[in-house]
Amino acid sequence: MKKIVYELNEVPKRLFDFYADAFPKSAFAKLRGRSELFETRTADVGHLSPWITWPSLHRGVSNLQHEISDLGQDLTEVNKEFPSVFSILADQDVKVGVFGSLQSYPMPENLDNYSFYVPDTFAAGSECFPKQLSDFQAFNLSMVKSSGRNVGGGVAVRELAKFLKNARQLGLTLSTVGKLVHQLASERVTPDRKVRRRSSQVEIAFDLYYKQLKETLPDVSFFFTNHVASSMHRYWPTVFPKDYEENKFESEWLERWKKEIPHAVRIANHQLGLLIELCDAKAMELIVCSSMGQGAVQDASPISKQVLITNIKKLLEYIGMTEADWEARLAMAPRVVVKPVSDRFVPALEKLNHLKINGHPLECVVTSTGDVRFKVEIFDIDELDIRDNGVQLDPNSLGIEIIDLQDATGSYAYHIPEGILLHYKPARHNAPDGAKRWRSVSALDVCPSLISSFGGSVPGYMTGESGLFA
């Protein structure tokens, strides 16, 4: 049976249950009532990030084996040793569609068994299949680039204009256009609403995915969204205030941001409702999953300012690098990632060893695939004091700034090993309340189970169970 995989990044069982209980007629509630329910646990070791845990779910091995640790990493060798479930299924003559799944760049060389392929929003290039989707991806990547820790207020005009020329043909609906117009208008009345642009991007993406899905009906397709995860990180206390000590958050802040997680969930609920309708009409199965979850951070404190690298070109010029020596990679703030393209790049990094930002070192790490990741984690300071071997430097000349945060948030919720997996079949009847139990499984079970469900051969290095979708 054909399958749709909706990758609802970082949503835990607790949040899913909360909204299913609160809205018994919602798609969330229907899914919970008519699905097999699993609480997954990632097998990854060390710091958990979605660009690590999703490859583990997709490849059936933990980060100890695939060693993927950063966005924009060169995956050439990893893809040979531990290919993704997309490529394994395509190689076994299963028709596959991919839209935005993390670490899905670059596109496969052989696209014969792909109905469509749109890499993730941190891809190094805008190429897509079919080719006309590349205009959307170019616009999508430009918006990601302009919105780091804060959401940018501008629009990439050139990329937007090119995308809009054929947006309707690509699947952008009048309903979504109306929502986008309303979003822009609401920002003028309530500037705080600008943060919802994170969700607007996924509304556009889903329209295009849904058109491809309905027209091509691949055997299995994957759609990724991060918009609920992004909102949970920032606004978890507005939904679960009792997770924190009393009076930790000002009532004004809670009131100001209390609608953001519900807004994000409504969008996911709407999209899942459409997918349920399609599954019911076409006798398809729907799988909703996260590679891990989120939970409250007990010692988190409200923050209003953060130090960020805002111009990596200036920082690298300080150590003698020109733009011919490196290539920028998209990354999630506060990280900045580049790919060295000259032999002199990595040795030049030694000059940063003595750089101190208000007494803190600049984190600079060469990844296992040779990319370089920079990061600064300093909060709530009023002035920058940057020194190299005690000599004070101009922060502006290094491209390092103090940024005022739009919503005065830290990470009030952060990654936990437990995620969700719901398997919906149209023929399955609604389960009684007492039967709605979540069974614990490993996230490493998902990949071999998908392969087995299409009668495929599971690689011997995968140790997970393979019967989840039987």
C-alpha positions as CSV (number, residue, x, y, z in Angstrom):
1,M,0.0,0.0,0.0
2,K,1.3,3.5,-0.9
3,K,2.5,5.6,2.1
4,I,2.9,9.2,3.0
5,V,5.5,10.1,5.6
6,Y,4.8,13.5,7.3
7,E,8.0,14.4,9.3
8,L,6.7,16.6,12.1
9,N,10.1,17.6,13.5
10,E,10.6,17.3,17.3
11,V,7.0,17.0,18.3
12,P,6.7,14.8,21.4
13,K,3.9,12.6,22.6
14,R,2.9,15.1,25.3
15,L,2.2,18.0,22.9
16,F,0.4,15.7,20.4
17,D,-1.8,14.3,23.2
18,F,-2.4,17.8,24.6
19,Y,-3.9,19.1,21.3
20,A,-5.7,15.8,20.5
21,D,-7.4,16.1,23.9
22,A,-8.2,19.8,23.5
23,F,-9.7,19.4,20.0
24,P,-11.5,16.1,19.7
25,K,-12.6,16.7,16.2
26,S,-9.1,17.7,14.9
27,A,-6.9,15.7,12.6
28,F,-4.6,15.2,15.6
29,A,-7.4,13.5,17.4
30,K,-8.5,11.4,14.4
31,L,-4.9,10.3,13.9
32,R,-4.5,9.3,17.5
33,G,-7.8,7.4,17.5
34,R,-7.2,5.5,14.3
35,S,-3.5,4.9,14.3
36,E,-1.0,2.5,15.8
37,L,0.9,4.7,18.3
38,F,4.6,4.5,19.0
39,E,6.9,6.6,21.1
40,T,10.2,6.4,19.5
41,R,13.6,6.8,21.2
42,T,16.6,8.0,19.2
43,A,19.7,5.8,19.4
44,D,22.1,8.7,19.0
45,V,24.8,9.5,21.5
46,G,25.9,12.9,22.6
47,H,24.3,16.3,21.7
48,L,21.0,15.7,20.0
49,S,20.1,17.9,16.9
50,P,17.7,17.2,14.1
51,W,20.4,17.2,11.5
52,I,21.8,14.2,13.4
53,T,18.7,12.4,14.5
54,W,16.8,12.5,11.2
55,P,19.8,10.9,9.3
56,S,19.7,8.1,11.9
57,L,16.0,7.5,11.4
58,H,16.4,7.7,7.6
59,R,19.5,5.4,7.5
60,G,18.8,2.9,10.2
61,V,22.0,3.5,12.0
62,S,23.0,5.9,14.9
63,N,25.4,8.8,14.7
64,L,28.2,6.5,15.9
65,Q,28.1,4.9,12.5
66,H,26.9,7.6,10.0
67,E,28.9,10.4,11.8
68,I,26.7,13.1,10.4
69,S,27.0,16.1,12.8
70,D,26.3,19.3,10.9
71,L,24.1,20.8,8.3
72,G,25.7,21.2,4.9
73,Q,28.1,18.4,5.5
74,D,29.6,16.6,2.5
75,L,27.6,13.3,2.5
76,T,29.3,11.7,-0.5
77,E,31.0,8.9,1.4
78,V,28.2,8.5,4.0
79,N,25.6,8.0,1.2
80,K,27.7,5.1,-0.2
81,E,28.2,3.4,3.1
82,F,24.8,4.1,4.8
83,P,22.4,5.3,2.1
84,S,19.1,6.9,3.1
85,V,15.8,5.1,2.9
86,F,14.9,7.3,-0.1
87,S,17.8,5.9,-2.2
88,I,17.4,2.3,-0.9
89,L,13.8,2.2,-1.9
90,A,14.4,3.9,-5.2
91,D,17.1,1.4,-6.0
92,Q,14.6,-1.4,-5.2
93,D,12.1,0.0,-7.8
94,V,9.9,1.8,-5.3
95,K,8.7,5.1,-6.6
96,V,9.8,7.8,-4.2
97,G,9.0,11.5,-3.6
98,V,11.1,13.7,-1.3
99,F,10.2,17.3,-0.1
100,G,12.5,19.0,2.4
101,S,13.7,16.1,4.4
102,L,16.8,17.0,6.4
103,Q,20.2,16.1,5.0
104,S,18.6,15.2,1.6
105,Y,21.1,17.4,-0.4
106,P,22.5,16.7,-3.0
107,M,19.9,15.2,-5.3
108,P,20.6,11.6,-6.5
109,E,22.3,11.3,-9.8
110,N,19.8,8.8,-11.0
111,L,16.2,10.1,-10.7
112,D,14.5,7.4,-12.6
113,N,12.5,6.1,-9.6
114,Y,11.8,9.5,-8.1
115,S,8.5,11.3,-8.7
116,F,9.8,14.5,-7.3
117,Y,12.8,15.6,-5.2
118,V,13.2,18.9,-3.3
119,P,16.2,18.9,-0.9
120,D,16.1,20.5,2.5
121,T,16.1,24.2,3.3
122,F,19.8,24.2,4.1
123,A,20.9,22.9,0.7
124,A,24.0,24.3,-0.9
125,G,22.1,24.7,-4.3
126,S,18.6,25.2,-5.5
127,E,18.4,22.3,-8.0
128,C,15.2,20.3,-7.7
129,F,13.3,17.6,-9.7
130,P,11.2,18.5,-11.6
131,K,13.3,21.4,-12.6
132,Q,10.5,24.0,-12.3
133,L,10.5,23.5,-8.6
134,S,14.0,25.1,-8.4
135,D,12.5,28.6,-8.6
136,F,10.6,27.9,-5.3
137,Q,13.8,26.4,-3.7
138,A,15.8,29.4,-4.7
139,F,13.3,31.7,-3.0
140,N,13.1,29.3,0.0
141,L,16.9,29.2,0.5
142,S,17.1,33.0,0.2
143,M,14.5,33.4,3.0
144,V,16.4,31.0,5.3
145,K,19.6,32.9,4.6
146,S,18.0,36.2,5.6
147,S,16.4,35.0,8.8
148,G,18.9,33.8,11.4
149,R,18.1,34.0,15.1
150,N,15.5,36.7,14.3
151,V,13.0,36.5,11.4
152,G,13.9,38.9,8.7
153,G,11.4,41.6,7.8
154,G,12.3,41.8,4.1
155,V,11.7,39.6,1.1
156,A,14.1,38.3,-1.5
157,V,12.5,40.3,-4.3
158,R,14.3,38.8,-7.2
159,E,13.8,35.2,-6.1
160,L,10.2,35.9,-5.1
161,A,9.4,37.4,-8.5
162,K,10.8,34.4,-10.4
163,F,8.9,32.0,-8.2
164,L,5.6,33.9,-8.5
165,K,5.7,33.7,-12.3
166,N,4.8,30.0,-12.2
167,A,3.6,29.7,-8.5
168,R,0.0,28.8,-9.4
169,Q,1.2,26.1,-11.9
170,L,3.5,24.7,-9.1
171,G,0.5,24.4,-6.8
172,L,0.3,27.5,-4.7
173,T,-3.3,27.8,-3.8
174,L,-5.5,30.9,-3.5
175,S,-6.2,30.0,0.1
176,T,-2.5,30.1,0.9
177,V,-2.1,33.4,-1.0
178,G,-4.9,34.8,1.2
179,K,-3.1,33.6,4.3
180,L,0.2,35.2,3.2
181,V,-1.6,38.6,2.4
182,H,-3.2,38.4,5.9
183,Q,0.2,37.6,7.4
184,L,1.8,40.7,5.8
185,A,-1.1,42.9,6.8
186,S,-1.1,41.6,10.4
187,E,2.7,42.4,10.7
188,R,1.9,46.1,10.1
189,V,-0.7,46.1,12.9
190,T,1.2,43.8,15.3
191,P,4.9,43.6,14.5
192,D,5.3,40.5,16.8
193,R,3.4,38.5,14.1
194,K,6.5,38.6,12.0
195,V,7.7,35.5,13.8
196,R,4.9,33.6,12.0
197,R,6.8,33.8,8.7
198,R,8.5,30.6,9.8
199,S,5.2,28.9,9.4
200,S,4.3,30.8,6.2
201,Q,7.2,29.2,4.4
202,V,5.9,25.7,5.2
203,E,2.4,26.6,4.0
204,I,3.9,27.5,0.6
205,A,6.0,24.3,0.6
206,F,3.1,22.1,1.5
207,D,1.0,23.4,-1.4
208,L,3.7,22.5,-3.8
209,Y,4.3,19.1,-2.2
210,Y,0.6,18.3,-2.2
211,K,0.2,19.1,-5.9
212,Q,3.2,16.8,-6.7
213,L,1.8,14.1,-4.4
214,K,-1.7,14.1,-6.0
215,E,-0.4,14.2,-9.6
216,T,2.3,11.6,-9.3
217,L,1.1,9.4,-6.4
218,P,4.5,7.8,-5.6
219,D,4.7,4.6,-3.7
220,V,6.1,6.6,-0.7
221,S,6.7,10.3,-0.2
222,F,8.3,12.3,2.6
223,F,7.5,15.9,3.7
224,F,9.4,17.7,6.4
225,T,8.3,20.6,8.5
226,N,10.2,22.4,11.4
227,H,7.6,25.1,12.1
228,V,6.1,23.5,15.2
229,A,9.5,22.7,16.6
230,S,10.7,26.2,16.1
231,S,7.7,27.5,18.1
232,M,8.0,25.0,20.9
233,H,11.6,26.0,21.5
234,R,10.6,29.6,22.1
235,Y,7.1,29.4,23.6
236,W,6.8,26.1,25.5
237,P,6.1,28.0,28.8
238,T,2.9,29.5,27.3
239,V,1.4,26.0,26.9
240,F,3.0,24.2,29.9
241,P,3.7,27.0,32.5
242,K,3.8,24.5,35.4
243,D,6.9,22.9,33.9
244,Y,8.8,25.8,35.5
245,E,9.2,27.4,38.9
246,E,6.4,29.8,39.8
247,N,6.8,33.4,38.5
248,K,9.8,32.5,36.3
249,F,8.1,34.2,33.3
250,E,6.3,37.5,33.4
251,S,2.6,37.3,32.8
252,E,3.0,40.0,30.1
253,W,5.4,37.8,28.2
254,L,3.2,34.7,28.5
255,E,0.2,36.6,27.3
256,R,2.1,38.2,24.4
257,W,3.2,34.9,22.9
258,K,0.5,32.5,24.0
259,K,-1.0,32.1,20.5
260,E,2.2,31.1,18.7
261,I,2.3,27.3,19.4
262,P,-1.5,27.0,18.7
263,H,-1.0,28.8,15.4
264,A,1.8,26.4,14.4
265,V,-0.2,23.4,15.4
266,R,-3.3,24.6,13.4
267,I,-1.2,24.7,10.3
268,A,0.1,21.1,10.9
269,N,-3.4,20.0,11.7
270,H,-4.8,21.5,8.5
271,Q,-2.1,19.7,6.4
272,L,-2.6,16.4,8.2
273,G,-6.4,16.7,7.6
274,L,-5.7,17.0,3.8
275,L,-3.4,14.0,3.9
276,I,-6.0,12.0,5.8
277,E,-8.6,12.8,3.2
278,L,-6.2,11.8,0.4
279,C,-5.4,8.5,2.2
280,D,-9.0,7.7,2.7
281,A,-9.8,8.4,-1.0
282,K,-6.8,6.6,-2.5
283,A,-6.4,3.8,0.1
284,M,-3.0,5.0,1.2
285,E,-1.3,4.9,4.6
286,L,-0.1,8.0,6.6
287,I,2.9,7.9,8.8
288,V,3.5,10.9,11.1
289,C,6.8,10.9,12.9
290,S,9.5,12.9,14.7
291,S,13.1,11.7,15.0
292,M,13.1,12.9,18.7
293,G,11.1,15.3,20.8
294,Q,11.2,18.4,23.0
295,G,10.8,18.9,26.7
296,A,11.0,21.8,29.2
297,V,14.5,23.2,30.1
298,Q,14.4,23.7,33.8
299,D,17.3,26.1,34.1
300,A,16.4,28.3,31.1
301,S,16.2,32.0,31.7
302,P,14.6,34.7,29.6
303,I,17.2,36.4,27.4
304,S,16.9,39.6,25.3
305,K,20.2,39.8,23.6
306,Q,22.6,37.3,21.9
307,V,26.0,37.6,20.3
308,L,26.1,36.4,16.7
309,I,28.5,36.1,13.8
310,T,26.5,38.2,11.3
311,N,29.2,38.6,8.6
312,I,31.4,35.6,8.2
313,K,33.2,37.2,5.3
314,K,34.7,39.9,7.6
315,L,35.7,37.3,10.2
316,L,37.6,35.3,7.6
317,E,39.2,38.4,6.1
318,Y,40.7,39.0,9.5
319,I,42.6,35.7,9.2
320,G,43.7,36.4,5.6
321,M,41.0,34.5,3.7
322,T,39.4,35.7,0.5
323,E,36.0,34.6,-0.9
324,A,38.0,32.3,-3.2
325,D,39.2,30.3,-0.2
326,W,35.8,29.1,1.1
327,E,32.1,28.6,0.3
328,A,29.2,29.5,2.6
329,R,26.8,26.8,3.8
330,L,23.4,27.4,5.2
331,A,23.2,26.6,8.9
332,M,20.9,27.3,11.9
333,A,21.9,30.3,14.0
334,P,24.1,30.7,16.1
335,R,26.1,28.3,14.0
336,V,27.9,29.4,10.8
337,V,29.3,26.8,8.5
338,V,31.7,27.1,5.6
339,K,33.4,24.7,3.2
340,P,37.1,25.3,2.7
341,V,38.2,25.3,-1.0
342,S,41.9,26.1,-0.5
343,D,44.6,24.3,1.3
344,R,45.5,27.4,3.3
345,F,42.1,27.8,5.0
346,V,42.4,25.3,7.9
347,P,45.9,26.4,8.9
348,A,44.7,30.0,9.0
349,L,42.1,29.1,11.6
350,E,45.0,29.0,14.2
351,K,44.9,32.8,14.3
352,L,41.4,32.5,16.0
353,N,42.8,30.4,18.9
354,H,43.7,33.6,20.8
355,L,40.5,35.5,20.0
356,K,38.3,36.2,23.1
357,I,34.8,37.6,23.0
358,N,34.1,39.1,26.4
359,G,36.5,36.5,27.8
360,H,34.9,33.6,25.9
361,P,36.6,31.7,23.1
362,L,35.1,31.5,19.6
363,E,34.1,27.9,18.9
364,C,35.7,26.7,15.7
365,V,35.4,23.1,14.7
366,V,36.5,21.2,11.7
367,T,33.9,18.5,11.0
368,S,34.6,14.9,10.0
369,T,33.9,15.8,6.4
370,G,36.1,18.9,6.4
371,D,33.6,21.7,6.8
372,V,34.2,24.3,9.4
373,R,31.6,25.3,12.0
374,F,31.8,28.6,13.9
375,K,29.7,29.4,16.9
376,V,29.4,32.0,19.7
377,E,27.1,31.5,22.7
378,I,27.1,34.7,24.8
379,F,23.8,36.2,26.0
380,D,22.5,39.4,27.6
381,I,25.6,41.7,27.4
382,D,25.5,45.4,26.6
383,E,28.9,45.9,25.1
384,L,31.3,43.7,23.1
385,D,34.9,43.4,24.1
386,I,36.8,41.4,21.6
387,R,40.6,40.9,22.0
388,D,43.3,39.0,20.2
389,N,46.2,38.2,22.5
390,G,44.9,41.1,24.7
391,V,44.8,43.6,21.8
392,Q,41.3,45.1,21.6
393,L,39.5,44.8,18.2
394,D,36.6,46.5,16.5
395,P,33.7,44.1,16.6
396,N,32.2,45.5,13.4
397,S,35.5,44.7,11.5
398,L,35.0,41.1,12.5
399,G,31.3,40.8,11.6
400,I,30.3,40.1,15.2
401,E,27.3,41.9,16.8
402,I,24.9,41.9,19.7
403,I,21.4,41.2,18.4
404,D,18.2,42.2,20.2
405,L,15.9,39.1,20.2
406,Q,12.5,39.7,18.8
407,D,10.7,37.6,21.4
408,A,13.1,37.7,24.4
409,T,13.3,33.9,24.3
410,G,16.0,31.3,25.0
411,S,15.5,27.6,24.4
412,Y,12.7,27.1,26.9
413,A,12.2,23.6,25.5
414,Y,15.0,21.5,24.1
415,H,15.7,18.1,22.5
416,I,14.8,14.9,24.3
417,P,15.4,11.4,22.9
418,E,11.6,10.5,22.7
419,G,9.7,11.2,19.6
420,I,6.4,10.0,18.0
421,L,5.3,7.6,15.3
422,L,1.7,7.2,14.2
423,H,0.7,4.7,11.5
424,Y,-2.7,5.5,10.1
425,K,-4.7,3.1,7.8
426,P,-8.0,4.2,6.3
427,A,-9.7,0.8,7.2
428,R,-8.7,1.0,10.9
429,H,-11.6,1.8,13.2
430,N,-11.4,4.3,16.0
431,A,-9.9,2.7,19.1
432,P,-11.6,3.0,22.5
433,D,-9.9,5.5,24.9
434,G,-8.3,2.8,26.9
435,A,-6.6,1.4,23.8
436,K,-4.8,4.6,22.9
437,R,-1.5,3.6,24.3
438,W,1.9,4.6,22.9
439,R,4.2,1.6,22.5
440,S,8.0,2.2,22.9
441,V,10.2,1.5,19.9
442,S,13.6,2.6,18.6
443,A,13.8,5.2,16.0
444,L,16.1,2.8,14.2
445,D,13.1,0.6,13.5
446,V,11.5,3.0,11.1
447,C,13.9,2.6,8.2
448,P,14.0,-1.2,8.0
449,S,10.2,-1.3,8.6
450,L,9.6,1.0,5.6
451,I,11.8,-1.1,3.4
452,S,10.1,-4.3,4.5
453,S,6.7,-2.9,4.0
454,F,7.5,-2.7,0.3
455,G,8.9,-6.2,0.2
456,G,12.4,-4.9,-0.1
457,S,15.7,-6.2,1.1
458,V,16.9,-4.7,4.4
459,P,20.7,-4.1,4.6
460,G,22.5,-6.3,7.0
461,Y,24.0,-3.4,9.0
462,M,20.5,-2.3,10.2
463,T,19.8,-3.8,13.6
464,G,16.3,-2.3,14.1
465,E,13.0,-4.3,14.0
466,S,11.3,-4.3,10.6
467,G,7.7,-5.1,11.3
468,L,6.2,-1.7,12.4
469,F,4.2,-1.2,9.2
470,A,3.2,-4.8,8.5
